[in-house]
Amino acid sequence: MAQGKKNVAKPVKGAAKPGKPSAQASAAAKATLRGVNSHKVRKVRTNTSFHLPKTLTLSRSPKYPRKSVPHEPRFDASKVIIHPLNTESAMKKIEENNTLVFIVDTKANKRQIKDALKKLYDV
């Protein structure tokens, strides 16, 4: 049987061998002449359509508010509920169904009406 070979690390291609400093310097000069971009691998594109990559969009941090004074609320409780209705049919609802009838603003939604009732009438 043949004798086992010792595992010796092979020198890396392009790297200077530890030895003479002049040889090391010439290897470094050769590497800089060759440059780092000389062995660039081209990316193989498998799709015909190119999608631009999404870049980072930072959230805005304004130096000053664009509105100097905030707008006062358009709907306060007294604007939402205009007045209670006291017609005959409304009175009938109060007696039979235990239900109050109010005339409210047309632009008010149910949540605003509910909050206005709680605020004005302490329900």
Contacts in CASP RR format, 6 or more apart in sequence:
PFRMAT RR
TARGET T0000
AUTHOR 0000-0000-0000
METHOD contacts of the structure
MODEL  1
MAQGKKNVAKPVKGAAKPGKPSAQASAAAKATLRGVNSHKVRKVRTNTSF
HLPKTLTLSRSPKYPRKSVPHEPRFDASKVIIHPLNTESAMKKIEENNTL
VFIVDTKANKRQIKDALKKLYDV
11 17 0 8 1.000
14 27 0 8 1.000
14 30 0 8 1.000
14 31 0 8 1.000
15 27 0 8 1.000
16 23 0 8 1.000
16 24 0 8 1.000
16 27 0 8 1.000
16 28 0 8 1.000
17 23 0 8 1.000
17 24 0 8 1.000
18 24 0 8 1.000
75 105 0 8 1.000
75 107 0 8 1.000
75 108 0 8 1.000
75 112 0 8 1.000
77 115 0 8 1.000
77 116 0 8 1.000
77 119 0 8 1.000
77 120 0 8 1.000
78 116 0 8 1.000
78 120 0 8 1.000
79 105 0 8 1.000
80 104 0 8 1.000
80 105 0 8 1.000
80 108 0 8 1.000
80 112 0 8 1.000
80 113 0 8 1.000
80 115 0 8 1.000
80 116 0 8 1.000
81 102 0 8 1.000
81 103 0 8 1.000
81 104 0 8 1.000
81 105 0 8 1.000
81 113 0 8 1.000
81 116 0 8 1.000
81 117 0 8 1.000
81 120 0 8 1.000
82 102 0 8 1.000
82 103 0 8 1.000
82 104 0 8 1.000
82 105 0 8 1.000
83 102 0 8 1.000
83 103 0 8 1.000
84 90 0 8 1.000
84 100 0 8 1.000
84 101 0 8 1.000
84 102 0 8 1.000
84 103 0 8 1.000
85 101 0 8 1.000
85 102 0 8 1.000
85 103 0 8 1.000
90 101 0 8 1.000
93 99 0 8 1.000
93 100 0 8 1.000
93 101 0 8 1.000
94 100 0 8 1.000
94 101 0 8 1.000
102 113 0 8 1.000
102 117 0 8 1.000
104 113 0 8 1.000
104 116 0 8 1.000
108 116 0 8 1.000
117 123 0 8 1.000
END
